Amino acid sequence: MTPRRPPRPWVGPPGPVDPAELSGPRGLTGEVLAGDGAELPDLERSAAFYWGLFTPERQARIQSVVDARLGSVTVVLDSLLDPHNTAAILRTAEGLGLCRATVVPHQQGDALAHRRVTQDADKWLDVDLCASGAEASERLRAQGFEVWAGHLDPQARPYTGLPADRPVALLFGNEHEGPSPLTLRACAGTFRIPMAGFTRSFNVSVAAGIALCFLAAARRRHLGAPGDLSLAARVQLRDRFTLLAAKLSRRLKSPP
């Protein structure tokens, strides 16, 4: 057994604790939070309040992420065995500016994400759960998406041939078995990533990164804009990200 590492010392002497900071940041007690904007709904009041505390650089960062969000490209993870693969794809999806992802757990109780892999990226996504890949495909198709499954079959088109002029969802199946026949029948078609080496296929998280990166860029070129959310949706998303950023920073917290 390796010896336990000693705790790292504090940098500098500890400072005095301000009792006002124990119930909120910078003395933001319940009385203070209940003051300005009391006529607004709780979400709007708290989001606007915290937004005013952010630096201009932080505000610009959040706004740029909101403006680049793509609602017309999404991903379906159908019964992946390794939760690290699920976590890695969610991190990729968020980094590419996608709004949402759909997860079909391999077994009941499977973890959606491994925090060390996602680096909290899954918190910035809407993650939907479905019982099967076929159900996820049908649900997305009803919402106007074309669902294309990653699959090695003779009819599969290269990923560079995926359509970018309409909402598209990419489905990635189990690492060993791939999508089920029922799921494939519910999809618009299949796609593949051409291989130039002896290896027959990429790891599913790498394949998702390659295909999603291409599709997101192609979709933005087609739109002529970094994102496709409506103004109302962007305002709502900015409020959500503001509250989430406040919680994750551990310097602010929402009012009770």
Buried (B, 14 or more C-beta within 10 A) or exposed (E): EEEEEEEEEEEEEEEEEEEEEEBBBEEBBEEBBEEEBEEEEEBEBBBBBBBEBBEEEBBEBBBEBBBBBBBBBBBBBBBBBBBBBBBBBBBBBBBBBBBBBBBBBBEEEBEBBBEEBBEEBBBBBBBBEBEBBBBBBBBBBEEEBBBBBBBEEEEBEEBEEBBBEEBBBBBBBBBEEBBBEEBBEBBBBBBBBEEEEEEEBBEBBBBBBBBBBBBBEBBBEBBEEEBBBEEEBBBBBBBBBBBBBBEEEEEBBBBE
